[in-house]
Amino acid sequence: MIKFLLQKEFLQIRRNVFLPRLILAFPIVMMCVMPWVMNMEVKNIRVDVVDNDHSTLSQQLLHSIEASNYFIFNGVQPSYKAALQKIETSKTDIVLIIPQDYSRDMMRGRQPQVLIAANAVNGTKGGMGSAYMAQIVTAHAAPSAAAIQSRISTLFLYNKNLNYKVFMIPALFAILMMLMTGFLPALNIVGEKESGTIEQINVTPVSKWAFIFAKLVPYWLIALFLITVCLFLSWLVYGISCQGSLWLVYLIAMLLALFFSSLGLIISNYSDTMQQAILVMWFFVVCMLLLSGLFTPTRSMPSWAYATTYVNPMHYFIDAIRTVFVRGGTFQSIAHQVGALFAISSLMAVWAVKSYKKNS
């Protein structure tokens, strides 16, 4: 019985005009596009300078700014008012004002008062840009401090090149599992509700366990295949490979698949239309994504928001897969996350089966 139900599901997927193309395009976009655009590093900060000193030392400071990889040097403005006008029109991000007696104060051993005006509409960009600029100004104004700093050795563990893609690529697997094992099965079941075919299955001797199993297994297999493709593309395109055991990656991926499949089934059981299912599913998914630590550190959240991570399976998955993928962690390293994922997914699976009503 299950064999024929699985055959039916695979035939429906193959005959769907859009779905096979999505399955082929999804890992390519996920690995070749997303790691480039989902980058939290602050770069390409546009800078204007107001040089009121016009000395050799002020020109050296300008050249230091031009040589930085973090800034785009727009040029020198005649006055602070003119530079501020460019900030107001969003043509520049930071304005550096060099005082008139900059070189004289430097020669006398004083610390000249340099003003950094930053566009802080984007607080992260304004704060980080100001910090980068302050480091350049400090190193130029106090060479001895820069010499002391040069004696400090920093050892970067696990990601020595500070490549943000190493941090983001494993976490993107969570989005893949969410769409393939959560959204698609839920929409499939609700679609059968709208077309009326699910009523025909409900009056057959097929048990609800067999029906649910046949609905979910094809998407689980597709998701595992796509994870394999993503792992291969990560190695082929970026030279980034999993430092730990691959079976641990597949283990936590299947646990997350069980959760999202259960969540999708629960939503489909209580939804009558596809629009309703999409809206409810999207609400829960967005909340879990933003509170999972995928984009920002969870420790930066308020205490009440951080408390939600204890029941957020996405958080456990991202923490575990980064431990395995980046640090090469063993099962003991992620035992807590695996246990939490298993418990949450099991509870959701029981709820999903109980909530499915079948006419026998």
DRENKE-689665 format. One record per residue: z negated, y negated, x negated of N, C-alpha, C in turn; residue in three letters. Coordinates in steps of 0.1 Angstrom, whole numbers, padded with zeros to 4 digits, always signed. Layout:
residues N
ZYXZYXZYXALA...
END
This chain:
residues 360
+0000+0012-0008+0000+0000+0000+0000-0013-0009MET-0009-0013-0019-0010-0025-0027+0003-0027-0035ILE+0009-0016-0039+0021-0016-0047+0032-0024-0039LYS+0034-0021-0026+0044-0028-0018+0040-0042-0016PHE+0027-0045-0014+0023-0059-0012+0026-0067-0025LEU+0023-0061-0036+0026-0068-0049+0041-0071-0050LEU+0049-0060-0047+0063-0062-0048+0068-0073-0039GLN+0062-0074-0027+0066-0085-0017+0063-0098-0023LYS+0051-0100-0030+0048-0113-0035+0057-0117-0047GLU+0060-0107-0055+0069-0111-0067+0083-0114-0061PHE+0088-0107-0051+0101-0111-0045+0101-0125-0039LEU+0090-0128-0033+0089-0142-0027+0089-0152-0038GLN+0082-0150-0049+0082-0159-0060+0096-0160-0066ILE+0103-0149-0068+0116-0149-0074+0126-0156-0065ARG+0125-0155-0052+0134-0161-0043+0132-0175-0040ARG+0120-0180-0044+0117-0194-0043+0126-0202-0052ASN+0132-0213-0047+0141-0221-0055+0134-0229-0066VAL+0122-0234-0062+0115-0243-0071+0105-0236-0081PHE+0098-0226-0076+0087-0220-0083+0091-0214-0097LEU+0101-0206-0098+0105-0201-0111+0108-0212-0122PRO+0114-0223-0117+0117-0234-0126+0104-0240-0131ARG+0095-0242-0121+0082-0248-0125+0075-0239-0135LEU+0075-0226-0133+0068-0217-0143+0074-0218-0157ILE+0087-0220-0158+0094-0221-0171+0091-0235-0177LEU+0091-0245-0169+0090-0259-0174+0075-0262-0177ALA+0066-0256-0170+0052-0260-0171+0046-0259-0186PHE+0048-0247-0192+0042-0246-0206+0049-0255-0216PRO+0062-0258-0214+0069-0266-0223+0064-0280-0222ILE+0063-0285-0210+0057-0299-0208+0043-0300-0212VAL+0035-0289-0209+0021-0289-0213+0019-0290-0228MET+0027-0283-0236+0025-0283-0250+0033-0293-0258MET+0045-0297-0253+0053-0305-0261+0052-0320-0257CYS+0046-0323-0245+0045-0337-0240+0030-0341-0240VAL+0022-0333-0233+0008-0338-0230+0000-0340-0243MET+0001-0332-0253-0007-0335-0265-0004-0349-0272PRO+0008-0354-0269+0012-0367-0275+0006-0379-0266TRP+0007-0377-0253+0003-0388-0244-0012-0388-0241VAL-0018-0376-0241-0033-0376-0238-0041-0378-0251MET-0039-0389-0257-0045-0393-0270-0055-0404-0268ASN-0067-0402-0272-0078-0412-0270-0079-0421-0282MET-0071-0419-0292-0072-0427-0304-0067-0441-0301GLU-0073-0452-0306-0069-0466-0304-0061-0470-0316VAL-0048-0472-0313-0039-0476-0323-0029-0487-0317LYS-0020-0492-0326-0010-0502-0322-0017-0514-0315ASN-0027-0519-0321-0034-0531-0315-0027-0543-0320ILE-0023-0551-0311-0015-0563-0315-0025-0575-0319ARG-0022-0580-0331-0031-0590-0337-0023-0603-0340VAL-0029-0614-0337-0025-0628-0341-0036-0634-0349ASP-0031-0642-0359-0041-0648-0368-0039-0663-0368VAL-0050-0670-0368-0050-0684-0369-0056-0687-0383VAL-0048-0691-0392-0052-0694-0406-0054-0709-0408ASP-0067-0713-0408-0070-0727-0410-0072-0730-0425ASN-0071-0720-0434-0075-0722-0448-0062-0724-0456ASP-0052-0715-0453-0039-0715-0461-0041-0714-0476HIS-0049-0705-0479-0052-0702-0493-0047-0688-0498SER-0049-0686-0511-0044-0673-0516-0053-0662-0510THR-0066-0664-0509-0075-0654-0503-0072-0651-0489LEU-0069-0662-0481-0066-0659-0467-0053-0652-0465SER-0044-0654-0474-0031-0646-0474-0034-0632-0478GLN-0043-0629-0487-0046-0615-0490-0052-0608-0478GLN-0060-0615-0470-0066-0609-0458-0055-0606-0448LEU-0045-0615-0447-0034-0612-0438-0026-0600-0442LEU-0024-0599-0455-0017-0587-0460-0025-0574-0458HIS-0038-0575-0458-0046-0563-0455-0045-0559-0441SER-0044-0569-0432-0042-0566-0418-0028-0559-0415ILE-0018-0565-0422-0005-0560-0420-0003-0546-0425GLU-0011-0542-0436-0010-0529-0442-0018-0518-0433ALA-0026-0522-0424-0034-0513-0416-0025-0505-0406SER-0028-0492-0405-0020-0484-0395-0024-0486-0381ASN-0035-0493-0379-0041-0495-0365-0036-0507-0358TYR-0030-0517-0366-0026-0530-0361-0011-0532-0361PHE-0007-0540-0351+0007-0545-0351+0005-0561-0353ILE+0009-0565-0365+0007-0580-0368+0018-0588-0361PHE+0014-0596-0352+0024-0604-0344+0028-0617-0352ASN+0019-0622-0360+0022-0634-0367+0011-0644-0368GLY+0013-0655-0373+0003-0666-0375+0005-0676-0364VAL-0005-0680-0357-0005-0690-0347-0010-0703-0352GLN-0005-0715-0347-0010-0728-0352-0024-0732-0348PRO-0029-0727-0337-0042-0730-0333-0048-0719-0324SER-0061-0720-0322-0068-0711-0314-0064-0711-0300TYR-0061-0723-0295-0056-0725-0281-0043-0717-0279LYS-0034-0718-0288-0021-0711-0287-0023-0696-0287ALA-0032-0692-0296-0035-0677-0297-0041-0672-0284ALA-0051-0680-0279-0058-0676-0267-0048-0675-0255LEU-0038-0683-0255-0028-0683-0244-0020-0670-0245GLN-0018-0664-0257-0011-0651-0258-0020-0640-0253LYS-0033-0641-0255-0043-0631-0249-0042-0632-0234ILE-0042-0644-0229-0042-0645-0214-0029-0639-0208GLU-0018-0640-0215-0006-0634-0210-0004-0620-0215THR-0014-0614-0221-0014-0599-0225-0003-0597-0235SER+0000-0607-0244+0010-0605-0255+0003-0601-0268LYS-0010-0603-0268-0018-0599-0280-0031-0593-0275THR-0037-0585-0284-0050-0579-0281-0062-0586-0288ASP-0060-0590-0301-0070-0595-0309-0065-0608-0316ILE-0074-0618-0317-0071-0630-0325-0081-0631-0336VAL-0077-0633-0348-0086-0635-0359-0084-0650-0364LEU-0096-0657-0364-0096-0671-0368-0102-0672-0381ILE-0094-0676-0391-0100-0678-0405-0104-0693-0406ILE-0116-0696-0410-0121-0710-0411-0114-0717-0422PRO-0116-0730-0421-0109-0739-0431-0114-0737-0445GLN-0127-0735-0447-0133-0734-0460-0135-0719-0464ASP-0127-0710-0459-0128-0696-0462-0128-0693-0477TYR-0118-0698-0484-0117-0695-0499-0128-0702-0507SER-0132-0714-0503-0143-0721-0510-0156-0714-0509ARG-0159-0709-0496-0172-0702-0494-0172-0689-0502ASP-0160-0683-0502-0159-0670-0510-0162-0672-0525MET-0156-0683-0530-0158-0686-0544-0172-0689-0548MET-0180-0695-0538-0194-0699-0540-0203-0688-0537ARG-0198-0676-0533-0207-0665-0530-0213-0665-0516GLY-0208-0674-0508-0212-0674-0494-0204-0665-0485ARG-0210-0662-0473-0203-0654-0463-0196-0663-0453GLN-0183-0664-0454-0176-0673-0444-0177-0667-0430PRO-0177-0677-0420-0179-0673-0406-0165-0671-0400GLN-0161-0658-0399-0147-0655-0393-0149-0651-0379VAL-0141-0656-0370-0142-0653-0356-0131-0643-0352LEU-0136-0633-0344-0127-0622-0339-0128-0623-0324ILE-0117-0627-0318-0116-0628-0303-0108-0616-0298ALA-0113-0608-0289-0107-0596-0285-0105-0596-0270ALA-0094-0591-0265-0092-0589-0251-0099-0576-0247ASN-0110-0578-0239-0119-0567-0236-0118-0563-0221ALA-0106-0565-0215-0103-0559-0202-0104-0544-0203VAL-0098-0539-0214-0100-0525-0217-0111-0525-0228ASN-0123-0521-0223-0135-0522-0232-0134-0514-0244GLY-0128-0502-0243-0127-0493-0254-0118-0498-0265THR-0106-0503-0260-0096-0508-0269-0101-0521-0276LYS-0108-0530-0268-0113-0542-0274-0124-0540-0284GLY-0133-0530-0280-0145-0527-0289-0140-0521-0302GLY-0131-0511-0301-0127-0504-0313-0118-0513-0321MET-0109-0521-0315-0101-0530-0323-0109-0540-0330GLY-0120-0545-0324-0128-0555-0331-0136-0548-0343SER-0140-0536-0341-0147-0528-0351-0137-0526-0363ALA-0125-0522-0360-0115-0520-0371-0113-0533-0379TYR-0111-0544-0371-0109-0557-0378-0121-0562-0386MET-0133-0559-0381-0145-0563-0388-0146-0556-0401ALA-0142-0543-0401-0143-0535-0414-0133-0541-0424GLN-0121-0545-0420-0112-0551-0429-0117-0564-0435ILE-0123-0573-0426-0128-0586-0430-0140-0584-0439VAL-0149-0575-0436-0161-0572-0444-0157-0567-0458THR-0147-0558-0458-0143-0552-0471-0136-0563-0480ALA-0129-0572-0474-0123-0583-0481-0133-0594-0486HIS-0143-0596-0477-0153-0607-0481-0163-0602-0490ALA-0166-0588-0490-0177-0583-0498-0171-0571-0506ALA-0164-0573-0517-0159-0561-0524-0169-0551-0529PRO-0181-0556-0532-0192-0547-0536-0196-0538-0526SER-0196-0542-0513-0199-0533-0502-0189-0523-0500ALA-0176-0527-0502-0165-0517-0501-0166-0507-0513ALA-0170-0511-0525-0172-0502-0536-0183-0492-0533ALA-0194-0497-0527-0205-0487-0524-0200-0477-0513ILE-0192-0482-0503-0187-0473-0493-0178-0463-0499GLN-0170-0467-0509-0161-0457-0515-0168-0446-0522SER-0180-0447-0526-0188-0436-0532-0193-0426-0522ARG-0192-0429-0509-0197-0420-0499-0186-0409-0496ILE-0190-0397-0497-0180-0386-0494-0183-0381-0480SER-0173-0379-0472-0174-0374-0459-0166-0361-0458THR-0173-0351-0452-0167-0337-0450-0164-0335-0436LEU-0152-0334-0431-0148-0332-0418-0147-0317-0415PHE-0156-0311-0407-0155-0296-0405-0146-0293-0393LEU-0139-0282-0395-0131-0276-0384-0118-0284-0381TYR-0118-0297-0383-0106-0305-0381-0105-0316-0392ASN-0102-0311-0404-0103-0320-0415-0093-0332-0415LYS-0082-0330-0408-0072-0341-0407-0075-0350-0395ASN-0085-0348-0388-0089-0356-0376-0077-0356-0366LEU-0071-0345-0364-0059-0344-0355-0064-0343-0341ASN-0061-0352-0332-0066-0352-0319-0060-0341-0311TYR-0048-0336-0315-0041-0325-0308-0049-0312-0309LYS-0056-0310-0320-0065-0298-0321-0076-0298-0311VAL-0080-0310-0307-0091-0311-0297-0086-0310-0283PHE-0074-0315-0280-0068-0315-0267-0061-0302-0263MET-0054-0296-0272-0045-0285-0268-0053-0273-0261ILE-0064-0268-0267-0071-0258-0259-0076-0262-0246PRO-0080-0274-0244-0085-0279-0231-0074-0280-0221ALA-0062-0281-0225-0051-0282-0215-0049-0269-0208LEU-0054-0258-0214-0053-0245-0207-0060-0245-0194PHE-0071-0254-0193-0078-0255-0180-0069-0260-0169ALA-0061-0270-0172-0052-0275-0162-0042-0265-0158ILE-0037-0257-0168-0027-0246-0165-0033-0236-0155LEU-0045-0232-0158-0052-0222-0149-0055-0228-0136MET-0058-0240-0135-0061-0247-0122-0049-0247-0113MET-0037-0250-0119-0025-0251-0111-0020-0238-0107LEU-0019-0229-0117-0013-0216-0114-0021-0206-0106MET-0034-0206-0108-0043-0197-0101-0051-0203-0090THR-0051-0216-0088-0058-0223-0078-0049-0229-0067GLY-0040-0238-0071-0031-0245-0062-0021-0235-0056PHE-0014-0228-0064-0002-0220-0059-0007-0209-0049LEU-0017-0201-0052-0021-0191-0042-0026-0198-0029PRO-0033-0209-0030-0038-0215-0018-0027-0221-0009ALA-0017-0227-0016-0006-0232-0008+0003-0221-0003LEU+0003-0210-0010+0011-0198-0005+0005-0193+0008ASN-0008-0191+0008-0015-0186+0020-0014-0196+0032ILE-0016-0209+0029-0015-0218+0040+0000-0219+0045VAL+0009-0218+0036+0023-0218+0040+0026-0206+0049GLY+0020-0195+0047+0022-0183+0056+0015-0186+0069GLU+0004-0193+0069-0002-0197+0082+0007-0206+0090LYS+0014-0216+0084+0022-0225+0091+0035-0217+0096GLU+0040-0208+0088+0052-0201+0093+0049-0190+0102SER+0036-0185+0103+0032-0175+0113+0033-0161+0107GLY+0037-0159+0095+0038-0146+0089+0025-0139+0086THR+0014-0148+0084+0001-0142+0081-0005-0135+0093ILE-0001-0139+0105-0006-0133+0117+0000-0118+0118GLU+0012-0117+0114+0018-0103+0114+0011-0094+0104GLN+0006-0099+0093-0001-0091+0083-0015-0088+0089ILE-0021-0098+0096-0035-0096+0101-0036-0085+0111ASN-0025-0082+0118-0026-0071+0128-0022-0057+0122VAL-0019-0057+0109-0015-0044+0103-0028-0037+0097THR-0027-0025+0094-0038-0018+0088-0042-0022+0074PRO-0035-0032+0068-0038-0036+0055-0052-0043+0055VAL-0061-0038+0046-0074-0043+0045-0074-0057+0038SER-0084-0065+0041-0084-0079+0036-0086-0079+0020LYS-0092-0068+0015-0093-0067+0000-0079-0065-0006TRP-0071-0057+0000-0058-0054-0005-0049-0067-0003ALA-0051-0074+0008-0043-0086+0010-0046-0096+0000PHE-0059-0099-0002-0064-0109-0012-0059-0105-0026ILE-0061-0093-0029-0057-0088-0043-0043-0090-0045PHE-0034-0086-0036-0020-0088-0037-0016-0102-0038ALA-0023-0111-0031-0020-0125-0032-0023-0132-0045LYS-0034-0127-0052-0039-0134-0064-0033-0128-0077LEU-0032-0115-0077-0028-0108-0090-0015-0114-0096VAL-0004-0116-0088+0008-0121-0094+0006-0135-0101PRO-0002-0143-0095-0004-0156-0102-0013-0155-0114TYR-0022-0145-0114-0030-0142-0126-0022-0138-0137TRP-0012-0129-0134-0003-0124-0145+0006-0135-0150LEU+0010-0144-0141+0019-0155-0145+0011-0164-0154ILE-0002-0167-0150-0010-0176-0158-0013-0170-0172ALA-0016-0158-0173-0018-0151-0186-0005-0152-0195LEU+0006-0150-0188+0019-0151-0196+0021-0166-0201PHE+0018-0175-0192+0019-0189-0196+0010-0193-0208LEU-0002-0188-0207-0012-0191-0218-0006-0185-0231ILE+0000-0173-0231+0006-0167-0243+0017-0176-0248THR+0025-0181-0239+0036-0190-0243+0031-0203-0249VAL+0020-0209-0243+0014-0221-0248+0008-0219-0262CYS+0002-0207-0264-0004-0204-0277+0008-0203-0288LEU+0019-0197-0284+0030-0196-0293+0036-0210-0296PHE+0037-0219-0285+0043-0232-0287+0034-0241-0296LEU+0021-0239-0294+0011-0246-0302+0013-0243-0317SER+0015-0230-0320+0017-0227-0334+0031-0231-0339TRP+0041-0230-0330+0055-0233-0334+0057-0248-0336LEU+0052-0256-0327+0055-0270-0327+0045-0278-0336VAL+0032-0275-0335+0022-0283-0343+0016-0275-0354TYR+0018-0262-0356+0012-0255-0366-0003-0252-0363GLY-0007-0254-0351-0021-0252-0347-0022-0238-0340ILE-0031-0230-0345-0033-0217-0340-0048-0214-0337SER-0051-0204-0329-0065-0201-0326-0072-0196-0338CYS-0084-0202-0341-0092-0198-0352-0101-0186-0349GLN-0103-0183-0336-0111-0172-0332-0103-0160-0326GLY-0110-0151-0320-0103-0140-0314-0096-0143-0301SER-0083-0139-0300-0075-0142-0288-0080-0135-0276LEU-0087-0124-0277-0092-0117-0265-0103-0125-0258TRP-0110-0133-0266-0120-0142-0260-0113-0153-0252LEU-0102-0158-0257-0094-0168-0249-0090-0163-0236VAL-0085-0151-0236-0080-0144-0224-0092-0141-0215TYR-0103-0137-0220-0115-0134-0212-0120-0146-0204LEU-0122-0157-0211-0127-0169-0204-0116-0175-0195ILE-0103-0173-0198-0092-0177-0190-0092-0169-0177ALA-0095-0156-0177-0095-0148-0165-0107-0152-0156MET-0118-0155-0163-0130-0159-0155-0127-0172-0148LEU-0121-0182-0155-0117-0194-0148-0107-0192-0137LEU-0098-0182-0139-0088-0179-0129-0094-0173-0117ALA-0105-0165-0119-0112-0160-0107-0119-0171-0099LEU-0124-0181-0106-0130-0192-0099-0120-0200-0091PHE-0109-0204-0097-0100-0212-0090-0092-0204-0079PHE-0090-0192-0081-0084-0184-0071-0093-0183-0059SER-0106-0181-0062-0116-0181-0051-0117-0194-0044SER-0117-0205-0051-0118-0218-0045-0105-0221-0037LEU-0093-0217-0042-0081-0219-0034-0081-0210-0022GLY-0086-0198-0022-0087-0190-0011-0097-0195+0000LEU-0108-0200-0005-0118-0206+0005-0111-0218+0012ILE-0105-0227+0004-0098-0239+0010-0087-0234+0020ILE-0080-0224+0016-0069-0220+0025-0074-0213+0038SER-0086-0207+0037-0092-0201+0049-0096-0211+0059ASN-0100-0223+0054-0105-0233+0063-0095-0244+0066TYR-0083-0243+0060-0072-0253+0063-0062-0247+0072SER-0056-0256+0080-0046-0252+0090-0032-0256+0085ASP-0031-0267+0077-0019-0272+0072-0019-0273+0057THR-0007-0274+0052-0005-0275+0037-0010-0288+0032MET-0008-0299+0040-0013-0312+0036-0028-0312+0035GLN-0035-0306+0044-0050-0305+0044-0054-0298+0032GLN-0048-0286+0029-0052-0278+0017-0050-0286+0004ALA-0039-0293+0003-0036-0301-0009-0047-0312-0011ILE-0050-0319+0000-0059-0330-0001-0073-0325-0005LEU-0078-0314+0001-0091-0309-0002-0092-0303-0016VAL-0081-0296-0020-0081-0290-0034-0080-0301-0044MET-0072-0311-0042-0071-0322-0052-0084-0329-0053TRP-0091-0331-0043-0104-0338-0044-0114-0331-0053PHE-0115-0317-0051-0124-0310-0059-0120-0309-0074PHE-0107-0307-0075-0101-0306-0089-0103-0318-0097VAL-0100-0330-0091-0101-0343-0099-0116-0345-0103VAL-0125-0342-0094-0139-0343-0097-0143-0334-0108CYS-0139-0322-0108-0143-0312-0118-0136-0316-0132MET-0124-0321-0131-0117-0325-0144-0124-0337-0151LEU-0127-0347-0143-0133-0359-0149-0147-0357-0153LEU-0154-0347-0147-0168-0344-0151-0170-0332-0161LEU-0158-0327-0166-0159-0315-0174-0160-0318-0189SER-0157-0330-0194-0156-0332-0208-0142-0330-0214GLY-0132-0329-0205-0119-0327-0210-0114-0340-0217LEU-0117-0352-0212-0112-0364-0217-0123-0372-0225PHE-0135-0372-0219-0146-0379-0225-0158-0370-0228THR-0167-0373-0238-0179-0365-0240-0188-0365-0228PRO-0193-0354-0224-0202-0353-0213-0216-0360-0216THR-0220-0360-0228-0232-0367-0232-0232-0382-0230ARG-0220-0387-0228-0218-0402-0226-0220-0405-0211SER-0221-0395-0203-0222-0398-0188-0237-0402-0185MET-0239-0408-0174-0253-0410-0169-0259-0397-0166PRO-0273-0397-0166-0280-0384-0165-0277-0377-0152SER-0275-0385-0141-0272-0378-0128-0258-0372-0128TRP-0249-0378-0135-0235-0373-0136-0235-0361-0146ALA-0243-0361-0156-0243-0350-0166-0249-0338-0159TYR-0258-0340-0149-0264-0328-0142-0253-0320-0135ALA-0242-0326-0131-0232-0318-0124-0225-0308-0134THR-0226-0310-0147-0219-0301-0156-0225-0287-0155THR-0238-0286-0151-0244-0273-0150-0238-0264-0139TYR-0231-0269-0130-0224-0261-0120-0209-0263-0120VAL-0204-0269-0131-0190-0271-0132-0184-0261-0141ASN-0176-0251-0136-0170-0241-0144-0160-0246-0154PRO-0154-0257-0150-0144-0263-0160-0151-0268-0172MET-0163-0273-0171-0170-0277-0183-0173-0265-0192HIS-0178-0254-0186-0181-0242-0194-0168-0237-0201TYR-0157-0237-0194-0145-0232-0199-0140-0240-0211PHE-0140-0253-0210-0135-0262-0220-0144-0261-0232ILE-0157-0261-0230-0167-0259-0241-0164-0246-0249ASP-0162-0235-0241-0161-0222-0247-0147-0221-0255ALA-0136-0226-0249-0123-0224-0255-0122-0233-0267ILE-0129-0245-0267-0128-0253-0279-0137-0246-0290ARG-0147-0240-0287-0155-0232-0297-0148-0221-0303THR-0140-0214-0295-0132-0202-0300-0120-0207-0307VAL-0113-0217-0301-0100-0221-0306-0101-0229-0319PHE-0110-0239-0319-0111-0248-0330-0121-0243-0341VAL-0133-0239-0337-0143-0235-0346-0143-0220-0350ARG-0135-0212-0343-0134-0198-0346-0147-0191-0342GLY-0153-0195-0331-0166-0189-0326-0164-0175-0321GLY-0175-0167-0322-0175-0153-0317-0180-0153-0303THR-0182-0141-0298-0187-0139-0284-0201-0144-0283PHE-0209-0142-0294-0223-0147-0294-0223-0163-0292GLN-0213-0169-0298-0212-0184-0297-0210-0189-0283SER-0203-0181-0275-0200-0186-0261-0206-0177-0251ILE-0216-0169-0254-0222-0160-0244-0228-0168-0233ALA-0234-0179-0235-0239-0187-0224-0228-0192-0215HIS-0217-0197-0220-0206-0202-0212-0200-0190-0204GLN-0198-0179-0211-0192-0167-0204-0201-0163-0192VAL-0214-0162-0195-0224-0159-0184-0224-0168-0172GLY-0223-0181-0175-0223-0191-0165-0210-0190-0157ALA-0198-0188-0164-0185-0187-0157-0185-0175-0148LEU-0191-0164-0153-0191-0151-0146-0199-0153-0133PHE-0211-0159-0134-0220-0161-0123-0213-0170-0112ALA-0208-0181-0116-0202-0191-0107-0190-0185-0100ILE-0181-0178-0108-0169-0172-0103-0172-0161-0093SER-0182-0153-0096-0186-0142-0087-0191-0147-0074SER-0199-0157-0074-0204-0163-0062-0193-0169-0053LEU-0183-0175-0060-0172-0181-0053-0163-0169-0047MET-0162-0159-0055-0153-0147-0050-0159-0141-0038ALA-0173-0139-0037-0179-0134-0026-0177-0143-0014VAL-0179-0156-0016-0177-0165-0005-0162-0165+0000TRP-0153-0163-0009-0139-0163-0005-0136-0151+0004ALA-0141-0139+0000-0138-0127+0007-0145-0128+0021VAL-0157-0133+0021-0165-0134+0034-0158-0144+0044LYS-0153-0154+0038-0147-0165+0047-0133-0161+0052SER-0127-0151+0046-0114-0147+0051-0115-0138+0064TYR-0110-0142+0075-0111-0135+0087-0098-0127+0090LYS-0099-0114+0092-0087-0106+0095-0089-0099+0108LYS-0079-0099+0117-0079-0092+0129-0076-0077+0127ASN-0085-0068+0129-0083-0054+0126-0079-0047+0139SER
END
